């Protein structure tokens, strides 16, 4: 995976975390966007251990 891809996933995970805090659909948005943020960070952790192209 390239560095550009990893950086865009990081930006997406941060954006999902911020959206989870300010979502207008209460708990559904909190858990939905929060899960997206957690999966993004977890994906970054897995992908960053591989050699970059």
C-alpha positions in Angstrom: 0.0 0.0 0.0 1.2 3.4 -0.8 1.8 6.3 1.6 -0.9 8.3 -0.1 -3.5 5.6 0.6 -2.4 5.3 4.2 -2.6 9.0 4.7 -6.1 9.2 3.2 -7.3 6.3 5.4 -5.9 8.2 8.4 -7.8 11.3 7.4 -11.0 9.3 7.0 -10.6 7.7 10.4 -10.1 11.1 12.0 -13.1 12.5 10.1 -15.3 9.5 11.2 -14.3 10.1 14.8 -15.2 13.8 14.7 -18.5 13.0 12.9 -19.4 10.4 15.6 -19.2 13.1 18.2 -21.4 15.6 16.3 -23.8 13.3 14.5 -27.5 14.4 14.5 -28.8 10.8 14.6 -27.7 10.3 18.2 -26.5 6.8 19.2 -26.9 5.3 15.8 -24.5 7.8 14.3 -22.2 7.6 17.3 -21.8 3.9 17.0 -21.8 3.8 13.2 -19.1 6.5 12.7 -17.2 5.4 15.8 -17.0 1.9 14.4 -15.8 3.3 11.1 -13.1 5.2 12.9 -12.0 2.2 14.9 -11.8 0.0 11.8 -9.9 2.7 10.0 -7.3 2.9 12.8 -7.1 -0.9 13.0 -6.6 -1.1 9.2 -3.8 1.5 9.4 -2.1 -0.6 12.1 -2.3 -3.7 10.0 -1.3 -2.0 6.7 1.6 0.0 8.2 3.4 -3.2 9.2 3.7 -4.2 5.5 6.4 -2.8 3.3 5.2 0.2 1.4 5.2 0.2 -2.4 
